Amino acid sequence: TTTFVASLVAFYNQVRIGHVEAGLRTFDKYSPFPEEMNRQMTDNLADLYFAPTSESKENLLKENHPESAIVITGNTAIDALKLTVQSDYYHEVLDQLDTDKKLVLVTMHRRENQGQPMRNVFTALREMVDLHQEIEVVYPVHLSPAVQETANDILAGHDRIHLIEPLDVLDFHNLASRSYFIMTDSGGVQEEAPSLGKPVLVLRDTTERPEGVRAGTLKLVGTDPVRVKEAMAAILTDETLYRQMSQAPNPYGDGRASERIVQSIQQY
């Protein structure tokens, strides 16, 4: 929303606009909400398009944006990982974890998932933690009152489920790097996790990052509790599947997106 509003203000003032992450699409205007339409409207205002992948570029071309203004850059989130992940990182939640157990990092906050979909996922998650003694869960709970209420109602009070405050990017990247796998409805995490070699279960029915699904590092599981439990069980029990997902090629860049963006702006 900030990106779209800033672009609209720039347009009203006849200031040129470069859109980072241009061309990401689910083709469902309500999923993710409101990001899908914000992205489309921002692209309609933009002058330069920094597309993270070739598929993002193709989406822009199909919408008749000029090819000469589109640059495939990779994603800037991959650049950030070079600066944030630290071998000597410490967070107080690490003191609460058993290093012999597999860490499952969870994020869930999307508006379209709040309510019954979120309750379904959290119930399935708690059941799987009860069933699999080898795992521990860390969930940085979003500040939304609806998310807080649901998380506390279903997940609180379990000795292997740790509900913590939201994390900044440095903390999140470092916990992600120490996880066994990640469950998320976030878009950005779908790009970051492949660079860390972490399988991702996507708690959504659609994704604007289909490249990760095709590469094998992401699996769309939605919010159906049966599907969630089946997907978790598969990663925990099938070593071949885990190896395939964790070693899948990263389709989101080489950590040089920022350099390409700067070069494009200088040449514009």
C-alpha positions in Angstrom: 0.0 0.0 0.0 2.9 2.4 0.8 4.4 1.7 -2.6 1.2 2.3 -4.5 0.4 5.5 -2.6 3.9 6.8 -3.1 3.7 6.0 -6.8 0.3 7.9 -7.0 1.8 10.9 -5.3 4.8 10.8 -7.7 2.5 10.6 -10.7 0.5 13.6 -9.6 3.8 15.5 -9.3 5.1 14.1 -12.6 8.0 12.4 -11.0 9.4 9.3 -12.7 8.7 6.0 -10.9 10.8 2.8 -10.8 8.9 -0.2 -9.4 11.0 -2.8 -7.5 9.3 -6.3 -7.7 7.3 -5.3 -10.8 5.3 -7.9 -12.6 4.4 -10.2 -9.6 0.9 -11.6 -10.2 -1.5 -14.1 -8.8 -4.3 -12.9 -11.1 -6.7 -12.9 -8.2 -7.3 -9.3 -7.1 -8.3 -10.5 -3.6 -5.3 -12.7 -3.0 -3.0 -11.5 -1.6 -5.2 -8.6 -0.5 -4.6 -5.7 -1.1 -1.1 -6.4 -2.5 -2.2 -7.9 -5.8 -4.1 -4.8 -7.0 -1.6 -2.4 -5.4 1.1 -4.0 -7.6 -1.0 -3.9 -10.8 -1.9 -0.2 -10.2 1.7 0.7 -9.4 2.9 -1.0 -12.6 0.4 1.1 -14.5 2.0 4.2 -13.1 5.6 3.2 -13.4 8.3 4.2 -15.9 10.9 1.6 -15.0 10.1 -2.0 -14.1 12.6 -3.9 -12.0 11.2 -7.5 -12.5 12.7 -10.1 -10.2 12.3 -13.0 -12.7 11.8 -13.7 -16.4 8.2 -14.8 -15.5 7.6 -11.4 -13.9 8.8 -9.8 -17.1 6.5 -11.9 -19.2 3.6 -10.8 -17.1 4.5 -7.1 -17.8 4.8 -7.7 -21.5 1.4 -9.4 -21.6 0.0 -6.2 -20.0 1.7 -4.1 -22.8 4.3 -2.5 -20.7 7.3 -1.5 -22.9 10.1 -4.1 -23.0 12.7 -1.4 -23.2 11.7 -0.3 -19.7 11.8 -3.7 -18.1 15.0 -5.1 -16.4 15.3 -8.5 -14.8 17.1 -7.9 -11.6 16.5 -10.7 -9.2 15.1 -9.9 -5.8 16.6 -7.4 -3.4 15.7 -9.6 -0.4 18.4 -12.0 -1.6 20.9 -9.2 -1.5 19.9 -8.5 2.1 20.7 -12.0 3.3 24.4 -11.4 2.6 24.3 -8.7 5.3 22.0 -10.1 7.9 22.8 -13.8 8.4 25.5 -14.3 11.0 27.2 -17.4 12.3 27.5 -15.9 15.8 23.9 -14.7 16.0 22.0 -14.7 19.3 18.4 -14.3 20.2 16.8 -15.0 23.6 14.4 -17.5 22.1 17.4 -19.7 21.2 17.8 -20.3 25.0 14.4 -21.9 25.1 15.0 -24.4 22.2 16.3 -27.9 22.3 19.1 -28.0 19.8 18.4 -31.7 19.2 14.9 -30.9 17.8 13.9 -29.6 14.4 12.9 -26.0 14.4 9.8 -25.1 12.4 9.5 -21.3 11.9 6.0 -20.1 11.3 4.6 -16.8 10.0 0.9 -16.2 9.4 -0.9 -12.9 9.2 -2.7 -12.3 5.9 -6.1 -10.7 6.1 -7.7 -13.3 3.9 -6.4 -16.0 6.3 -7.7 -14.4 9.5 -10.7 -16.2 11.1 -11.4 -19.8 10.3 -8.6 -20.4 7.9 -6.1 -19.4 10.6 -7.8 -21.4 13.2 -7.6 -24.4 10.9 -3.9 -24.0 10.4 -3.1 -23.4 14.1 -5.2 -26.4 15.1 -3.4 -28.6 12.6 0.0 -27.2 13.7 -0.6 -28.0 17.4 -1.8 -31.5 16.6 1.4 -32.1 14.6 3.6 -30.8 17.4 1.9 -33.3 19.7 2.4 -36.1 17.3 6.0 -35.3 16.4 8.2 -35.0 19.5 11.2 -34.1 17.3 10.0 -30.6 16.4 9.7 -27.2 18.1 7.8 -24.2 16.7 8.7 -20.6 16.8 6.0 -18.2 15.8 6.6 -14.4 15.8 3.0 -13.3 16.3 1.8 -10.4 14.2 0.5 -7.4 16.1 -3.0 -7.6 14.6 -5.5 -8.2 17.5 -7.3 -10.8 15.4 -4.0 -12.8 14.9 -3.0 -12.4 18.5 -6.3 -13.7 19.8 -6.3 -16.7 17.6 -2.7 -17.6 18.3 -3.1 -17.3 22.0 -6.4 -19.2 22.0 -5.0 -22.2 20.1 -1.2 -22.3 20.3 -0.4 -20.8 23.8 0.6 -23.0 26.7 2.5 -25.7 24.7 6.0 -26.3 25.8 7.3 -26.8 22.3 5.4 -23.9 20.7 7.1 -20.5 21.3 5.0 -17.4 20.6 7.3 -14.4 20.5 7.1 -10.7 19.5 7.5 -9.8 15.8 11.0 -9.9 14.6 13.0 -7.3 12.6 14.6 -8.5 9.4 18.0 -9.4 10.9 16.4 -11.6 13.6 14.0 -13.2 11.2 16.7 -14.1 8.7 18.9 -15.6 11.3 16.1 -17.7 12.9 15.1 -18.8 9.4 18.7 -19.9 8.7 18.6 -22.1 11.8 15.2 -23.7 11.0 14.4 -27.1 9.5 11.6 -25.8 7.4 9.3 -22.7 7.3 5.5 -22.4 7.2 4.3 -19.0 5.9 1.6 -17.0 4.2 4.2 -14.2 3.5 5.3 -13.4 0.0 8.9 -12.3 0.8 9.7 -15.4 2.9 9.0 -17.5 -0.2 11.9 -15.7 -1.9 14.3 -15.6 1.0 14.0 -19.3 2.2 15.3 -20.9 -1.0 18.6 -18.9 -0.6 18.9 -20.4 2.9 18.1 -23.9 1.7 14.9 -24.1 3.6 11.7 -25.9 2.3 8.6 -23.7 2.6 5.0 -24.7 3.1 2.9 -21.8 1.7 -0.3 -21.3 3.7 -2.1 -19.8 0.8 -4.1 -21.0 -2.2 -2.4 -18.7 -4.6 1.1 -17.3 -4.9 2.8 -14.6 -6.9 6.0 -16.6 -6.7 5.2 -19.6 -8.9 8.8 -20.0 -9.9 9.5 -21.4 -6.4 6.7 -23.9 -6.7 8.0 -25.1 -10.1 11.6 -25.2 -8.8 10.4 -27.4 -5.9 11.4 -25.3 -3.0 7.9 -24.1 -2.2 4.7 -26.2 -1.8 1.3 -24.6 -1.9 -0.8 -26.2 0.9 -3.5 -23.6 1.6 -5.3 -23.7 4.9 -7.1 -27.0 4.9 -6.0 -28.7 8.1 -5.7 -32.2 6.4 -3.5 -30.8 3.7 -1.4 -28.9 6.2 -0.8 -32.0 8.3 0.0 -34.2 5.3 2.5 -31.6 4.0 4.2 -31.3 7.4 4.3 -35.1 7.8 5.9 -35.5 4.4 8.7 -33.1 5.1 9.4 -34.6 8.5 9.4 -38.3 7.4 10.5 -38.3 3.8 14.3 -37.5 3.7 14.3 -37.6 -0.1 11.6 -35.0 -0.4 13.3 -32.8 2.2 16.6 -33.0 0.3 14.9 -32.2 -3.0 13.2 -29.1 -1.5 16.1 -27.8 0.4 18.5 -28.2 -2.5 16.2 -26.9 -5.2 17.7 -24.1 -7.3 16.9 -20.6 -6.2 14.9 -18.8 -8.9 15.0 -15.4 -7.2 18.5 -14.1 -7.9 22.1 -14.1 -7.1 22.3 -11.3 -4.5 23.1 -8.6 -7.1 19.7 -7.2 -7.7 20.5 -3.8 -6.1 23.5 -3.4 -8.4 21.4 -4.0 -11.5 18.7 -1.5 -10.3 21.3 1.2 -9.7 22.9 0.6 -13.1 19.4 0.8 -14.8 18.6 4.1 -13.0 22.0 5.6 -14.1 21.4 4.6 -17.7 17.8 5.8 -17.7 
